[in-house]
Amino acid sequence: MRKVPFIVGEHFHIFNRGVDKRNIFSDKYDAFRFFQSLEEFNSIEAGNDIFLVNKSKKVNCQTPNPQGKKLVNIICYCLNPNHFHLILEELAEGGISEFMKRLGGGYSRYFNEKNKRSGALFQGKFKAVHIESNEQLLHTSAYVNLNNKVHKKFDGTRKHFLDLIPNRSSWNEYIQKDNKFNICEKGIILEQFKNQNDYQKFAEETIRDINEKRYEG
């Protein structure tokens, strides 16, 4: 039984990485497929097998939100080569568990068929941390939105394909006024700041503090 019980209306930091720390995103199509999965699987009416491998690799990452009641609100996300982070709010009873079951199973099936592999893709069950205060929510949003800045090994001179994808995290959703790529429910975060620039300053200061403690402490 999971140590952290999921509660409707509460927020959780969700993360997982590839088995044996392997990369789970090999090219931009993998990233787009994951984004598409975030939207398509987030519906009470959706099934577990709505995704088949697209042999042509033409993936539309601008899929509109599914109709009907959602399982979760996606507050923030970030994709790194070998792991991902999400902040989710549970909307329906059992919503996070069902959403992550579909996301993990559907994406693993796509990835394994595409790469002609079998077996587990992720390192066990996804991890979850209950966000217990508003302060924790704000700081976790900064951590997730700018997670690539926390992991300095991903900031090398040789750019990974994820660095070429402007929406590899929800950062642009939060700081750009006319961003067309919208997955997140940002109100609970942005309504606490005067404007997007104010949030940007807060988030960047938060990451500087994290990195000072992590790499210089």
C-alpha positions in Angstrom: 0.0 0.0 0.0 1.3 3.4 -0.9 2.7 5.4 2.1 1.3 8.7 0.8 -2.5 8.5 0.5 -4.0 10.6 -2.3 -6.7 13.0 -1.3 -9.1 14.9 -3.6 -8.3 18.6 -3.6 -4.7 18.1 -2.4 -1.5 18.6 -4.4 1.3 16.1 -4.9 4.8 16.2 -6.4 5.0 13.1 -8.7 8.3 11.9 -10.2 9.9 8.8 -11.7 12.9 7.8 -13.8 14.0 5.1 -16.2 15.0 1.7 -15.0 18.7 1.5 -14.3 18.7 5.3 -14.8 18.3 4.8 -18.6 17.0 7.6 -20.8 13.2 7.4 -21.2 13.1 10.2 -23.9 15.3 9.4 -26.9 14.1 12.0 -29.4 11.6 14.8 -29.8 8.9 12.4 -30.8 9.1 10.7 -27.4 8.7 14.1 -25.7 5.7 15.0 -27.9 4.1 11.6 -27.2 4.5 12.1 -23.5 2.9 15.6 -23.7 0.0 14.2 -25.8 -0.4 11.4 -23.2 -0.7 14.0 -20.4 -3.8 15.4 -22.1 -5.4 12.4 -23.6 -5.2 10.2 -20.5 -6.6 12.9 -18.2 -10.3 12.0 -18.5 -12.5 9.7 -16.5 -14.0 8.4 -19.8 -10.6 7.6 -21.4 -9.4 4.0 -21.5 -5.9 2.6 -21.1 -5.3 1.7 -24.7 -6.0 4.9 -26.6 -2.4 5.1 -27.8 -1.0 3.0 -30.5 2.5 3.5 -31.9 2.5 6.0 -34.7 4.8 4.4 -37.3 5.3 7.6 -39.1 6.3 9.3 -35.9 4.1 12.3 -36.7 2.8 13.3 -33.3 0.4 16.2 -32.8 1.4 17.7 -29.4 -1.4 20.3 -29.7 -4.2 17.8 -29.0 -7.1 19.6 -27.3 -8.1 18.6 -23.8 -10.3 15.6 -23.7 -14.0 16.2 -23.1 -15.6 15.2 -19.8 -14.4 15.3 -16.2 -10.7 15.2 -15.6 -8.9 12.9 -13.2 -6.3 15.5 -12.1 -5.2 19.1 -12.6 -1.7 19.3 -14.0 0.0 22.3 -12.3 3.6 21.9 -13.5 5.7 19.4 -15.5 9.3 18.9 -16.6 11.0 16.3 -18.8 14.6 15.5 -18.4 16.4 12.8 -20.4 16.0 10.0 -17.8 13.2 11.2 -15.6 10.2 13.5 -15.2 8.5 15.6 -12.6 4.8 16.6 -12.3 2.7 18.5 -9.8 -0.8 17.1 -9.8 -4.0 18.0 -8.0 -6.3 15.1 -7.5 -9.8 15.9 -8.7 -11.6 12.5 -8.7 -11.2 9.8 -6.1 -8.3 7.6 -7.1 -7.6 10.1 -9.9 -3.8 10.3 -9.5 -3.3 6.6 -9.3 -5.5 6.0 -12.4 -3.9 8.8 -14.4 -0.3 7.6 -13.6 -1.3 4.0 -14.4 -2.5 5.1 -17.8 0.5 7.4 -18.4 3.1 4.9 -17.3 1.6 1.9 -19.1 0.6 3.8 -22.3 4.0 5.5 -22.7 5.9 2.3 -21.9 4.0 0.5 -24.5 4.7 3.2 -27.1 8.4 3.4 -26.2 8.9 -0.4 -26.2 7.2 -1.0 -29.5 9.0 1.9 -31.1 12.4 0.7 -29.8 11.7 -3.1 -30.2 12.3 -3.7 -26.5 10.4 -5.4 -23.7 10.2 -5.2 -20.0 9.8 -2.3 -17.5 10.7 1.2 -18.7 10.4 2.9 -15.3 12.1 2.3 -12.1 9.2 0.8 -10.1 6.2 2.7 -9.0 6.2 6.5 -9.3 7.2 8.5 -6.3 4.8 10.9 -4.6 5.3 13.7 -2.1 2.3 15.3 -0.5 2.5 19.1 -0.7 1.3 20.2 2.7 1.4 24.0 2.5 1.1 26.9 0.1 4.7 27.8 0.6 5.8 24.3 -0.3 3.5 24.4 -3.4 5.1 27.7 -4.6 8.7 26.4 -4.1 7.9 23.0 -5.6 6.5 24.8 -8.7 9.8 26.6 -9.1 11.7 23.4 -8.6 9.7 21.6 -11.3 9.4 24.4 -13.8 13.2 24.9 -13.7 14.3 21.4 -12.9 16.8 21.3 -15.8 18.6 24.1 -14.0 18.8 22.0 -10.8 20.5 19.1 -12.7 23.6 20.7 -13.9 24.7 17.5 -15.8 22.0 18.3 -18.3 23.4 21.8 -18.9 26.5 20.7 -20.9 27.8 22.3 -24.0 26.4 19.5 -26.1 22.7 20.2 -26.2 20.3 17.3 -25.6 17.3 17.2 -27.8 15.1 18.2 -24.9 16.9 21.5 -24.8 15.7 22.2 -28.3 12.0 21.7 -27.3 10.7 25.0 -25.9 8.0 23.2 -23.9 10.2 20.6 -22.2 8.8 22.1 -19.0 5.9 24.2 -18.1 8.2 27.2 -17.6 7.1 28.9 -20.8 3.4 28.5 -19.8 4.1 30.4 -16.7 6.2 33.3 -18.0 5.0 33.9 -21.5 1.8 35.9 -22.0 0.9 34.4 -25.4 2.1 30.8 -25.0 -0.1 28.6 -27.2 1.0 25.3 -25.5 -1.2 25.1 -22.5 -1.5 21.9 -20.4 -1.3 23.4 -16.9 -3.8 24.9 -14.5 -1.6 27.8 -13.5 -4.1 30.0 -11.5 -3.3 28.6 -8.1 0.3 29.7 -8.6 0.2 32.9 -10.7 -2.8 34.5 -8.8 -0.4 34.9 -5.9 1.9 37.2 -7.8 1.5 40.6 -9.3 2.3 39.4 -12.8 4.4 36.8 -14.7 7.6 38.7 -14.2 7.1 38.7 -10.5 6.7 34.9 -10.5 9.7 34.5 -12.8 11.9 36.4 -10.3 10.6 34.3 -7.4 11.2 31.0 -9.3 14.7 32.0 -10.4 15.7 33.1 -6.9 14.3 29.8 -5.5 16.5 27.8 -7.9 19.6 29.8 -7.1 19.0 29.1 -3.4 18.5 25.3 -4.2 21.7 25.2 -6.2 23.8 27.0 -3.6 22.8 24.5 -1.0 23.2 21.5 -3.4 26.5 22.3 -5.1 28.2 24.8 -2.8 27.0 23.8 0.7 
